[in-house]
Amino acid sequence: MRCSALAFLALFCLVTALPAHAHTSPAARCAKLGTGNTLLPVPESLAAQVNAVFGTAMPPGMVAAGTVYRCAQGHVLVCTTGANLPCGPANTSRVPGQGAVAWCKQNPDSDYIPAYATGHDTIFTWRCQDGEAEVEKQVFEVDAQGFVKRFWKVLPG
């Protein structure tokens, strides 16, 4: 009898120590929270919905491993990470990073700086002008929370 009481106590401590979002569905969490910038993994149980909004056919484990959600005005927004699909906050700075500066030192009149040099999170395309990195044009819109709009989809209810 004593072992089962200890086992119950251990299980109780484990469950109550988990973060609140571990017990709550994304829809319930977002309905309560409203808006937040915390990125959380999508549970495998939402794989069919994620596949439907992105037009993909990923297995549930792949969805859970590569898709995150956040809350915006009570809605669940999802993003599936890809080679050039960053789900984190967008880089809106017009100041070139070290990679772009280095690229332009080696390629002073390059009409394009690759994403591996500028960072995949930038919303601009960049080029080199006389050895200096400069913004060519803005290619992505940012939402009110600072994420690239195009990469995020509302998960139906």
Backbone as CSV, one residue per row, in Angstrom:
resi,resn,N_x,N_y,N_z,CA_x,CA_y,CA_z,C_x,C_y,C_z
1,MET,0.828,-1.182,0.000,0.000,0.000,0.000,0.875,1.250,0.000
2,ARG,1.961,1.204,0.756,2.841,2.358,0.843,3.471,2.684,-0.500
3,CYS,3.860,1.658,-1.303,4.466,1.881,-2.618,3.490,2.577,-3.556
4,SER,2.222,2.180,-3.535,1.265,2.804,-4.453,1.033,4.271,-4.067
5,ALA,1.090,4.584,-2.795,0.951,5.981,-2.365,2.147,6.797,-2.830
6,LEU,3.339,6.222,-2.733,4.538,6.914,-3.216,4.518,7.067,-4.731
7,ALA,4.058,6.027,-5.423,3.970,6.093,-6.883,2.976,7.184,-7.298
8,PHE,1.846,7.251,-6.604,0.857,8.288,-6.903,1.450,9.674,-6.671
9,LEU,2.161,9.836,-5.557,2.777,11.123,-5.241,3.813,11.506,-6.303
10,ALA,4.613,10.546,-6.746,5.620,10.818,-7.782,4.949,11.226,-9.077
11,LEU,3.891,10.506,-9.472,3.166,10.850,-10.695,2.525,12.220,-10.578
12,PHE,1.940,12.523,-9.436,1.324,13.832,-9.207,2.362,14.939,-9.353
13,CYS,3.535,14.746,-8.765,4.595,15.758,-8.850,5.061,15.944,-10.287
14,LEU,5.187,14.850,-11.031,5.618,14.933,-12.422,4.609,15.705,-13.255
15,VAL,3.347,15.367,-13.124,2.301,16.018,-13.920,2.160,17.486,-13.554
16,THR,2.203,17.821,-12.299,2.041,19.218,-11.905,3.279,20.042,-12.201
17,ALA,4.422,19.383,-12.404,5.649,20.117,-12.733,5.729,20.467,-14.207
18,LEU,4.925,19.811,-15.045,4.931,20.117,-16.473,4.392,21.521,-16.709
19,PRO,4.868,22.201,-17.743,4.337,23.523,-18.047,2.846,23.446,-18.351
20,ALA,2.161,24.542,-18.118,0.707,24.572,-18.307,0.315,24.202,-19.724
21,HIS,1.109,24.607,-20.736,0.730,24.323,-22.121,0.800,22.836,-22.451
22,ALA,1.492,22.029,-21.629,1.585,20.599,-21.888,0.245,19.909,-21.654
23,HIS,-0.627,20.518,-20.872,-1.929,19.935,-20.558,-3.039,20.504,-21.421
24,THR,-2.771,21.530,-22.173,-3.803,22.281,-22.853,-3.652,22.156,-24.355
25,SER,-4.761,22.001,-25.059,-4.702,21.967,-26.516,-4.302,23.358,-27.020
26,PRO,-3.700,23.436,-28.196,-3.357,24.746,-28.744,-4.577,25.675,-28.855
27,ALA,-5.716,25.142,-29.267,-6.916,25.977,-29.408,-7.351,26.550,-28.060
28,ALA,-7.347,25.715,-27.023,-7.747,26.187,-25.691,-6.729,27.186,-25.147
29,ARG,-5.453,26.910,-25.373,-4.396,27.812,-24.902,-4.534,29.184,-25.567
30,CYS,-4.735,29.195,-26.880,-4.819,30.459,-27.601,-6.105,31.216,-27.278
31,ALA,-7.195,30.489,-27.075,-8.447,31.144,-26.688,-8.276,31.874,-25.366
32,LYS,-7.521,31.266,-24.448,-7.293,31.870,-23.138,-6.249,32.986,-23.207
33,LEU,-5.160,32.742,-23.941,-4.048,33.686,-23.987,-4.328,34.899,-24.870
34,GLY,-4.970,34.677,-25.991,-5.202,35.766,-26.949,-4.050,35.864,-27.919
35,THR,-2.974,36.539,-27.545,-1.811,36.724,-28.403,-0.542,36.491,-27.600
36,GLY,0.399,35.786,-28.215,1.683,35.531,-27.575,2.716,35.140,-28.616
37,ASN,3.959,35.412,-28.337,5.030,35.121,-29.290,5.800,33.849,-28.971
38,THR,5.382,33.101,-27.970,6.068,31.866,-27.635,5.743,30.809,-28.689
39,LEU,6.788,30.219,-29.261,6.606,29.161,-30.252,6.629,27.818,-29.546
40,LEU,5.592,27.029,-29.770,5.460,25.724,-29.131,5.274,24.647,-30.189
41,PRO,5.737,23.427,-29.923,5.571,22.353,-30.909,4.102,21.966,-31.059
42,VAL,3.720,21.645,-32.274,2.358,21.189,-32.557,2.260,19.720,-32.148
43,PRO,1.204,19.344,-31.438,1.048,17.930,-31.090,0.738,17.086,-32.330
44,GLU,1.158,15.832,-32.310,0.903,14.919,-33.434,-0.574,14.806,-33.760
45,SER,-1.430,14.991,-32.777,-2.871,14.872,-32.994,-3.408,15.915,-33.980
46,LEU,-2.652,16.966,-34.234,-3.094,18.006,-35.178,-2.450,17.856,-36.557
47,ALA,-1.797,16.722,-36.807,-1.096,16.516,-38.080,-2.030,16.668,-39.285
48,ALA,-3.221,16.103,-39.226,-4.144,16.190,-40.368,-4.516,17.645,-40.668
49,GLN,-4.766,18.435,-39.625,-5.112,19.841,-39.824,-3.927,20.626,-40.387
50,VAL,-2.732,20.370,-39.873,-1.530,21.050,-40.368,-1.318,20.697,-41.838
51,ASN,-1.417,19.415,-42.173,-1.258,19.002,-43.558,-2.301,19.666,-44.463
52,ALA,-3.517,19.807,-43.974,-4.572,20.433,-44.781,-4.264,21.898,-45.074
53,VAL,-3.808,22.657,-44.081,-3.568,24.096,-44.318,-2.332,24.348,-45.184
54,PHE,-1.355,23.439,-45.143,-0.148,23.618,-45.954,-0.176,22.813,-47.254
55,GLY,-1.190,21.957,-47.435,-1.255,21.136,-48.634,-0.141,20.104,-48.694
56,THR,0.185,19.541,-47.536,1.259,18.553,-47.444,0.698,17.212,-46.986
57,ALA,1.556,16.205,-46.939,1.161,14.871,-46.480,2.240,14.305,-45.572
58,MET,2.648,15.095,-44.598,3.708,14.649,-43.678,3.147,13.681,-42.639
59,PRO,3.936,12.690,-42.248,3.495,11.817,-41.149,3.412,12.614,-39.844
60,PRO,2.576,12.178,-38.914,2.393,12.915,-37.660,3.689,13.241,-36.921
61,GLY,4.630,12.309,-36.888,5.898,12.562,-36.198,6.687,13.688,-36.841
62,MET,6.630,13.773,-38.158,7.339,14.833,-38.871,6.662,16.184,-38.631
63,VAL,5.341,16.179,-38.584,4.610,17.419,-38.279,5.013,17.918,-36.897
64,ALA,5.007,17.019,-35.917,5.346,17.411,-34.550,6.790,17.890,-34.437
65,ALA,7.688,17.296,-35.211,9.106,17.661,-35.136,9.417,18.969,-35.856
66,GLY,8.637,19.311,-36.879,8.983,20.470,-37.695,7.991,21.609,-37.713
67,THR,6.923,21.504,-36.954,5.883,22.536,-36.975,5.717,23.129,-35.583
68,VAL,5.589,24.431,-35.543,5.351,25.145,-34.290,4.071,25.948,-34.399
69,TYR,3.547,26.324,-33.242,2.377,27.199,-33.244,2.594,28.359,-32.289
70,ARG,1.827,29.399,-32.528,1.773,30.559,-31.642,0.337,31.068,-31.680
71,CYS,0.034,31.976,-30.781,-1.325,32.490,-30.664,-1.404,33.928,-31.165
72,ALA,-2.449,34.232,-31.912,-2.683,35.593,-32.398,-4.178,35.876,-32.342
73,GLN,-4.553,36.783,-31.484,-5.948,37.185,-31.309,-6.861,35.985,-31.077
74,GLY,-6.378,35.038,-30.279,-7.169,33.869,-29.915,-7.114,32.736,-30.918
75,HIS,-6.455,32.933,-32.053,-6.347,31.899,-33.081,-5.016,31.166,-32.975
76,VAL,-5.013,29.932,-33.443,-3.779,29.142,-33.511,-3.172,29.362,-34.894
77,LEU,-1.928,29.852,-34.924,-1.189,30.009,-36.167,-0.079,28.976,-36.181
78,VAL,0.120,28.311,-37.324,1.139,27.274,-37.438,2.145,27.620,-38.529
79,CYS,3.369,27.152,-38.337,4.451,27.338,-39.297,5.277,26.060,-39.324
80,THR,5.539,25.551,-40.529,6.387,24.380,-40.691,7.731,24.838,-41.222
81,THR,8.768,24.544,-40.477,10.116,24.966,-40.820,10.608,24.245,-42.062
82,GLY,11.306,24.998,-42.902,11.922,24.423,-44.093,13.278,25.057,-44.301
83,ALA,13.934,24.698,-45.404,15.274,25.212,-45.683,15.299,26.738,-45.705
84,ASN,14.313,27.348,-46.305,14.249,28.804,-46.372,12.948,29.323,-45.764
85,LEU,12.419,28.593,-44.809,11.170,28.968,-44.157,11.380,29.112,-42.658
86,PRO,11.961,30.220,-42.236,12.163,30.401,-40.799,10.849,30.759,-40.102
87,CYS,10.599,30.118,-38.991,9.366,30.373,-38.248,9.547,31.400,-37.132
88,GLY,10.765,31.747,-36.810,11.022,32.704,-35.741,10.731,34.129,-36.181
89,PRO,10.935,35.073,-35.291,10.700,36.479,-35.637,11.537,36.908,-36.843
90,ALA,10.941,37.761,-37.664,11.618,38.250,-38.864,12.690,39.271,-38.500
91,ASN,13.741,39.300,-39.288,14.788,40.302,-39.149,14.426,41.462,-40.068
92,THR,14.008,42.562,-39.498,13.580,43.728,-40.274,14.664,44.806,-40.353
93,SER,15.841,44.500,-39.865,16.921,45.487,-39.849,17.450,45.745,-41.260
94,ARG,17.693,47.008,-41.534,18.314,47.399,-42.796,19.829,47.535,-42.642
95,VAL,20.330,47.189,-41.469,21.768,47.201,-41.213,22.292,45.807,-41.554
96,PRO,23.270,45.709,-42.456,23.756,44.379,-42.851,24.453,43.659,-41.707
97,GLY,24.242,42.367,-41.662,24.930,41.544,-40.670,26.339,41.214,-41.121
98,GLN,27.080,40.558,-40.247,28.472,40.222,-40.531,28.629,39.362,-41.784
99,GLY,27.687,38.438,-42.001,27.766,37.560,-43.176,27.647,38.333,-44.473
100,ALA,26.735,39.301,-44.508,26.562,40.122,-45.707,27.775,41.020,-45.931
101,VAL,28.298,41.568,-44.862,29.488,42.431,-44.965,30.662,41.619,-45.516
102,ALA,30.861,40.427,-44.979,31.959,39.566,-45.435,31.774,39.169,-46.900
103,TRP,30.538,38.855,-47.281,30.253,38.485,-48.675,30.655,39.614,-49.619
104,CYS,30.295,40.834,-49.260,30.582,41.976,-50.127,32.073,42.316,-50.183
105,LYS,32.799,41.995,-49.150,34.263,42.199,-49.199,34.884,41.259,-50.227
106,GLN,34.325,40.046,-50.319,34.835,39.064,-51.277,34.217,39.214,-52.661
107,ASN,33.028,39.808,-52.726,32.280,39.954,-53.986,31.750,41.385,-54.070
108,PRO,32.610,42.362,-54.266,32.253,43.775,-54.086,31.122,44.308,-54.962
109,ASP,30.858,43.694,-56.104,29.784,44.185,-56.972,28.746,43.107,-57.256
110,SER,28.578,42.194,-56.325,27.605,41.120,-56.487,26.187,41.698,-56.463
111,ASP,25.380,41.288,-57.432,24.004,41.800,-57.473,23.058,41.014,-56.570
112,TYR,23.615,40.033,-55.851,22.791,39.227,-54.955,23.665,38.671,-53.834
113,ILE,23.185,38.754,-52.607,23.864,38.138,-51.462,23.000,36.954,-51.032
114,PRO,23.555,35.740,-51.009,22.747,34.565,-50.661,22.261,34.589,-49.215
115,ALA,21.161,33.881,-49.000,20.540,33.846,-47.680,21.467,33.293,-46.610
116,TYR,22.355,32.387,-46.967,23.261,31.869,-45.931,24.181,32.975,-45.415
117,ALA,24.388,34.028,-46.216,25.218,35.146,-45.770,24.401,36.232,-45.069
118,THR,23.184,36.471,-45.533,22.354,37.530,-44.936,21.597,37.046,-43.709
119,GLY,21.354,35.735,-43.650,20.485,35.155,-42.635,19.139,34.864,-43.280
120,HIS,18.611,33.710,-43.014,17.346,33.294,-43.630,16.154,34.067,-43.085
121,ASP,16.344,34.777,-41.990,15.223,35.470,-41.347,15.007,36.896,-41.856
122,THR,15.859,37.387,-42.763,15.698,38.750,-43.267,14.476,38.856,-44.176
123,ILE,13.859,40.018,-44.184,12.705,40.243,-45.059,13.122,40.941,-46.351
124,PHE,14.423,41.135,-46.535,14.942,41.841,-47.702,15.804,40.933,-48.569
125,THR,15.941,41.324,-49.834,17.029,40.803,-50.638,18.122,41.858,-50.573
126,TRP,19.361,41.392,-50.623,20.522,42.264,-50.451,21.432,42.155,-51.656
127,ARG,22.227,43.181,-51.893,23.239,43.184,-52.951,24.460,43.953,-52.459
128,CYS,25.513,43.879,-53.229,26.744,44.606,-52.899,26.922,45.767,-53.875
129,GLN,27.275,46.901,-53.358,27.548,48.087,-54.163,28.892,48.639,-53.719
130,ASP,29.878,48.523,-54.571,31.227,48.983,-54.250,31.746,48.398,-52.934
131,GLY,31.474,47.118,-52.729,31.973,46.436,-51.542,31.135,46.600,-50.282
132,GLU,30.022,47.317,-50.382,29.135,47.539,-49.227,27.804,46.808,-49.443
133,ALA,27.346,46.151,-48.416,26.053,45.464,-48.491,24.936,46.487,-48.368
134,GLU,23.925,46.337,-49.231,22.772,47.240,-49.168,21.494,46.476,-49.492
135,VAL,20.396,46.982,-48.949,19.089,46.392,-49.228,18.741,46.656,-50.677
136,GLU,18.313,45.599,-51.349,17.817,45.762,-52.718,16.321,46.052,-52.696
137,LYS,15.558,45.158,-52.023,14.110,45.379,-51.901,13.547,44.499,-50.795
138,GLN,12.385,44.884,-50.308,11.681,44.085,-49.311,10.883,43.017,-50.043
139,VAL,11.006,41.765,-49.586,10.324,40.655,-50.257,9.288,39.955,-49.382
140,PHE,9.273,40.242,-48.087,8.294,39.625,-47.193,7.614,40.682,-46.341
141,GLU,6.314,40.477,-46.089,5.569,41.326,-45.159,5.637,40.704,-43.777
142,VAL,5.602,41.555,-42.768,5.676,41.115,-41.377,4.322,41.377,-40.720
143,ASP,3.871,40.432,-39.893,2.601,40.628,-39.186,2.811,41.491,-37.941
144,ALA,1.734,41.745,-37.231,1.781,42.631,-36.059,2.707,42.111,-34.960
145,GLN,2.967,40.821,-34.952,3.831,40.231,-33.937,5.285,40.131,-34.395
146,GLY,5.573,40.528,-35.633,6.948,40.521,-36.117,7.393,39.252,-36.827
147,PHE,6.456,38.445,-37.302,6.769,37.223,-38.031,6.407,37.400,-39.501
148,VAL,7.069,36.644,-40.386,6.763,36.716,-41.816,5.366,36.140,-42.036
149,LYS,4.461,36.978,-42.539,3.057,36.577,-42.724,2.910,35.324,-43.580
150,ARG,3.655,35.271,-44.646,3.522,34.213,-45.648,3.780,32.808,-45.088
151,PHE,4.581,32.698,-44.051,4.952,31.378,-43.525,3.974,30.835,-42.486
152,TRP,3.067,31.682,-42.023,2.137,31.307,-40.952,0.721,31.160,-41.478
153,LYS,0.045,30.083,-41.071,-1.339,29.808,-41.477,-2.208,29.659,-40.226
154,VAL,-3.438,30.142,-40.327,-4.394,29.951,-39.234,-4.875,28.511,-39.268
155,LEU,-4.820,27.842,-38.139,-5.312,26.481,-38.025,-6.799,26.537,-37.720
156,PRO,-7.644,26.023,-38.619,-9.085,26.083,-38.374,-9.479,25.386,-37.082
157,GLY,-10.443,25.969,-36.445,-10.909,25.640,-35.205,-11.253,24.495,-34.504
